[in-house]
Amino acid sequence: MASTSTRPDRQTGSFTARRPLVALGLGGTLEWYDWQIFGLLSAFIGPEFFPGHDPVAATLSALAVFAVGFAFRPLGGVLLGLVADRFGRRRVMLGSVAAMALATLVIAVVPGYSTLGVGAAVILLICRIVQGVSTGVEGPLATAYAVELTAKGREGRAAGVMSLFVNFGILGASLISFATSAAVGSAAMQSWGWRVPMAFGAVLGIVIVYMRRQLPESLHASTGQPPAQSNREVWRGIGKHWLALLAMIFVVGAVQAYNYAWNVGLPTLARSTYKENATAVFAITSLLGVVLVVGSVLTGVLADRTKLSRTFTVTRLLAVPAVFLMLLYAGPGLGGFSAVLLGGGLVLVLNMTLYNVVSTSLLPAPCRATGVGLGYGIGVALFGGTASYLLVWLGRYGSGWMFPAYTAALCLISVALYLAAVRRTGIYAGE
């Protein structure tokens, strides 16, 4: 297998920059908290911001806005990625978190449709667009940044640490939704209680902006490569690695379709279509969050003990049968919901831990931020952002079997393209 590394040798051992990794990781916590909380609360947000007496239709409207935010991720990945590749990673990491926090705060306090009419939905849409642009580069660049600050041979653990913080965001969203729902009750949750988890995300963002002020710059010192001198040079590098970019789109897209089906689509299906108790659903999704948190660290250690390409290939192929577990949840029943969510979660965590470092490994540092931002953004927009809507919509019309077949196909395509890209140009991290 081809392997290329342009980074200078660095000491193996413990992480070289623990505090920066925490600051970077918490940005992932906020990103995933914000997106997870919107998805989990879509059954409450829909009736608040959209007219109509059909709660499923209102929920689908909210999920459509959820998907629109994803559509703007490629734009954010390109614009912010170019800044990161030309001028450094630090300023982009500060700005992305600040924008996320501000948009979340606005959603938490803006009046609904009964007060502002269609203006409420417009404001909600604008906030989702801002979040889409700002997060277009946050996840992939944070992982790339972490890899650049991490001792050689520990890239898998860096991915595990970043995934750990991401899963803290997923778990936190479920826990706070559960706690709020249990404390105020279903009626209050529908009218105003859903705003409490949103406000918490805004406060978290302020804390992370403060912590990220001390981030070191990695582009010049840690990669061993000079920054790109022009946007044309960045795009030339991406063009040379076009197959890697295509592979990245499917590597990201397949796992995000799986992820949003489990973390947003199935819980939404349970509440809006099968009328499961919201507090119980939030409790079960919180258990899934625990599985993801614990599993991310173990997966990162495993990845450093074996070849990254081999670990990725095996775990991605395991996802093919795992996604069909959702067919077992075909009607009301919290037992079936729990079995599907937690059983599939065991394979989900393997894939969610590795996909960003796998994407990072396919591109050299001078075009890495732009490339991973673009590939990540397109993959999430095409396959991740639409997953929740597609799952609920297909389930409503009795064609739920189509979603796992679609996701399984994405997984197989991602493996084929990844292996082809590795053979063509090699890898640049996590040998």
ABEGO torsion letter per residue (X at the ends): XBBBBABBBBBBEBBABAAAAAAAAAAAAAAAAAAAAAAAAAAAAAAAABBEABAAAAAAAAAAAAAAAAAAAAAAAAAAAAAAAAAEAAAAAAAAAAAAAAAAAAAAABBBAAAAEAAAAAAAAAAAAAAAAAAAAAAAAAAAAAAAABBBGAAAAAAAAAAAAAAAAAAAAAAAAAAAAAAAEAAAAAAAAAAAAAAAAAAAAAAAAAAAAABBBAAAAAAGBBBBABAAAAAAAAAAAAAAAAAAAAAAAAAAAAAAAAAAAAAAAAAAAAGBBAAAAAAAAAAAAAAAAAAAAAAAAAAAABBAAAAAAAAAAAAAAAAAAAAABABBEAAAAAAAAAAAAAAAAAAAAAAAAAAAAABBAAAAAAAAAAAAAAAAAAAAAAAAAAAAAAAAAGAAAAAAAAAAAAAAAAAAAAAAAAAAAEBABGX
